[in-house]
Amino acid sequence: MTEAGTQNGPDRTIMANIAGALPLPLLLVGPNGEIVFVNPAAEQFFATGEGLLVKQSLSDLIPFGSPLTSLIAQARERNASIGERDMDLSTPRHGERIADVTVTPISEPEGAVIITLQERGLAQRLDRQLLHRGAVRSLHGMAAVLAHEIKNPLAGIRGAAQLLEEAVPPNERTLTELICDETDRIRALIDRMEAFGDTRAFARQAVNIHEVLDRVRKVAKTSFARDVSFIEQFDPSLPPVLGDRDQLIQVFLNLVRNASDALSKEGGGEITLTTAYRPGVRMSATTAGGRLSLPLEVTVRDNGVGVPPDLLPYIFDPFVTTKTQGSGLGLALVAKIIGDHGGVIECESGARRTVFRVLLPMAGSGEGA
């Protein structure tokens, strides 16, 4: 796709540049199923670089018995473009992938086809984001009521327990200590819920997301993820994110902690942090005003036990957790913060592969330093 053109047709370099500018994933597949060319959008779709993709065949990227194989055969037989909607391209390696597929035969090389993909999951994921935010908003009033109606009585209970503790012998203070510990635990839970009721606007500025991720990695390596291997796949040319640095650290620290908790205690756990530029994604965000472009993609991937399929659609809802001692508020708060930034967060999980993907707005040239 990069050699010089002839007088009878357009320059192939120009054609490759056009394919590279397309936001839809595009693959040129040879007559024997070998991958000849992919554009950057296809690299993002399969989370694999061009150098590795062109060394594989199409059968390495799609599930066994995929209807895409017969679709290619029909396109070649009819010598015409054929499309199919909602085709399942999910594999354990690349995760869940549902896309509209179009196959177009070309004359050179003979038997080759161009495959274009349009992922169908984005609209559904945006809908789920709105549901997650609605669930979080439902906690606003609850948090205010709990803070006012429960925290004050808790303070009285704890104070009474401390007075009792002074009046009993040291060997009989187990129950008073238990009362104090449990009131502290309930108060901490309410404090976490109060965060959902904070609807105040926050100052946004240009934030280097790689500095945020580096800070998160350092904190994790010195505390809860000492034995975890971190892999960083960063796009060094990524522009800054429009947001709040401290809140973004809180988001990704929470995601990395969850990933660490899901890893096997026997070793071999890996957490992969990636950043990429993903053009063409826009959505309205009332917190930020108007419509936002969300071209900046950050992913946190682990090779842990994964999320149970029955919980996956509700993973960002309050009080939903896979941990025996978890409160179920961590990911709900993450979804709230990302929503306040006008962004999108999604999760996909399979066998030894869980990916949290965050789409964020880019800071304009006029934003803060």
Residue pairs with C-beta under 8 A, 6 or more apart in sequence:
1 12
1 15
1 16
1 19
1 28
1 36
1 37
2 12
2 13
2 16
3 12
3 13
4 11
4 12
4 13
5 11
5 12
5 13
5 14
5 15
16 37
19 26
19 37
19 39
20 39
20 40
22 39
22 41
22 116
23 41
23 279
23 280
24 41
24 116
24 117
24 118
25 38
25 39
25 41
25 42
25 44
25 45
25 46
25 99
25 116
25 117
25 119
26 38
26 39
26 41
26 42
26 114
26 115
26 116
26 117
27 35
27 37
27 38
27 42
27 53
27 58
27 114
27 115
27 117
28 35
28 36
28 37
28 38
28 106
28 112
28 113
28 114
29 35
29 36
29 58
29 72
29 112
29 113
29 114
29 115
30 36
30 109
30 111
30 112
31 109
31 110
31 111
31 112
32 57
32 111
33 57
33 58
33 59
34 57
34 58
35 53
35 54
35 55
35 56
35 57
35 58
35 61
36 54
36 109
36 112
37 54
38 50
38 53
38 54
40 50
42 53
42 117
43 49
43 50
43 53
44 276
44 278
44 297
45 97
45 99
45 117
45 119
46 53
46 61
46 94
47 94
47 274
48 94
53 61
58 68
58 115
59 69
61 89
61 91
61 94
62 68
62 69
62 89
62 91
63 88
63 89
63 90
63 91
66 87
66 88
66 89
67 84
67 87
68 87
68 89
68 101
68 103
68 115
71 82
71 84
71 87
71 101
71 103
72 103
72 113
72 115
74 82
74 103
75 81
75 82
75 103
75 104
75 105
75 113
76 105
76 111
76 113
79 105
80 105
81 102
81 103
81 104
81 105
82 102
82 103
83 100
83 101
83 102
83 103
84 100
84 101
85 100
85 120
86 98
86 99
86 100
86 120
87 98
87 99
87 100
87 101
88 97
88 98
89 97
89 98
89 99
89 101
89 117
90 96
90 97
90 98
90 350
91 97
92 350
92 351
92 353
93 353
95 348
95 349
95 350
95 353
95 355
96 121
96 348
96 350
97 119
97 121
98 119
98 120
98 121
99 117
99 118
99 119
99 120
100 117
100 118
100 120
101 115
101 116
101 117
102 115
102 116
103 113
103 114
103 115
104 113
104 114
104 115
104 116
105 111
105 112
105 113
106 112
106 113
106 114
122 281
125 344
125 346
126 283
126 344
128 313
128 316
128 346
129 335
129 339
129 344
129 345
129 346
132 316
132 317
132 332
132 335
132 339
133 335
133 336
133 339
135 316
135 317
135 318
135 332
136 196
136 318
136 332
136 333
136 335
136 336
136 339
137 196
139 193
139 196
139 197
139 318
139 332
140 196
140 197
140 199
141 197
142 193
143 190
143 193
143 194
143 195
143 196
143 197
144 194
144 197
146 190
146 193
146 194
147 190
147 193
147 194
147 197
150 186
150 190
151 187
151 190
154 183
154 186
154 187
157 179
157 183
158 179
158 180
158 183
158 184
161 176
161 179
161 180
161 183
162 176
162 180
164 176
165 173
165 176
165 177
165 180
168 176
189 327
189 329
192 327
192 329
192 333
193 329
195 333
195 336
196 318
196 332
196 333
196 336
201 287
202 244
202 247
202 340
203 244
203 368
204 242
204 243
204 244
204 288
204 341
204 363
204 367
204 368
205 242
205 243
205 244
205 245
205 363
205 367
205 368
205 369
206 240
206 241
206 242
206 363
206 367
206 368
206 369
207 240
207 241
207 242
207 243
207 244
207 245
207 248
207 363
208 240
208 241
209 238
209 240
209 241
209 248
209 275
209 296
209 298
209 360
210 234
210 236
210 238
210 275
212 241
212 245
212 248
212 249
212 252
213 232
213 234
213 252
213 273
213 275
213 298
215 249
216 249
216 252
216 253
216 256
217 230
217 232
217 256
217 273
219 253
220 228
220 230
220 253
220 256
220 257
220 260
220 271
221 228
221 230
224 257
224 260
224 261
225 256
225 257
225 260
225 271
227 267
227 269
228 260
228 263
228 269
228 270
228 271
229 269
229 270
229 271
230 270
230 271
230 272
230 273
231 270
231 271
231 272
231 273
232 272
232 273
232 274
233 272
233 273
233 274
233 275
234 273
234 274
234 275
235 275
235 276
235 277
237 277
238 275
238 276
238 277
238 296
239 277
239 296
239 362
239 363
240 362
240 363
240 367
241 248
241 296
241 360
241 361
241 362
241 363
242 341
242 360
242 361
242 362
242 363
242 364
242 367
243 341
243 360
243 361
244 341
247 337
247 340
247 341
248 337
248 341
250 333
250 337
251 334
251 337
251 338
251 358
252 298
252 300
254 330
254 331
254 333
254 334
255 300
255 334
255 356
256 271
256 273
256 300
257 330
258 330
258 331
258 356
259 271
259 300
259 301
259 302
259 304
259 354
259 356
260 269
260 271
260 302
261 304
261 323
262 302
262 304
262 305
262 306
262 322
262 354
263 269
263 270
263 271
263 302
263 303
263 304
264 304
264 305
268 303
269 302
269 303
269 304
270 302
270 303
271 300
271 301
271 302
272 299
272 300
272 301
272 302
273 298
273 299
273 300
273 301
274 297
274 298
274 299
274 301
275 296
275 297
275 298
275 299
276 297
276 299
277 295
277 296
277 297
278 294
278 295
278 296
278 297
278 359
279 295
280 295
281 293
281 294
281 295
281 344
281 359
282 291
282 292
282 293
282 294
283 291
283 292
283 294
283 342
283 344
284 290
284 291
284 292
285 291
285 292
285 339
285 342
285 343
285 361
287 339
287 340
287 341
287 342
288 341
288 342
288 361
292 342
292 343
292 361
293 361
293 362
294 342
294 343
294 344
294 359
294 360
294 361
295 359
295 361
295 362
296 359
296 360
296 361
296 362
297 357
297 358
297 359
297 360
298 357
298 358
298 360
299 355
299 356
299 357
299 358
300 355
300 356
300 358
301 353
301 354
301 355
301 356
302 353
302 354
303 352
303 353
304 352
304 354
305 352
306 349
306 350
306 351
306 352
306 353
306 354
307 315
307 322
307 347
307 349
307 354
308 322
309 349
311 320
311 322
312 347
312 348
312 349
314 320
315 331
315 347
316 331
316 332
316 334
316 335
316 345
316 347
317 328
317 332
318 328
318 329
318 332
319 327
319 328
319 329
319 332
320 328
320 331
320 332
321 327
321 328
321 330
334 345
335 345
338 344
338 345
338 358
338 360
341 360
341 361
342 361
343 358
343 359
343 360
343 361
344 358
344 359
345 356
345 357
345 358
345 359
346 356
346 357
347 354
347 355
347 356
347 357
348 354
348 355
348 357
349 355
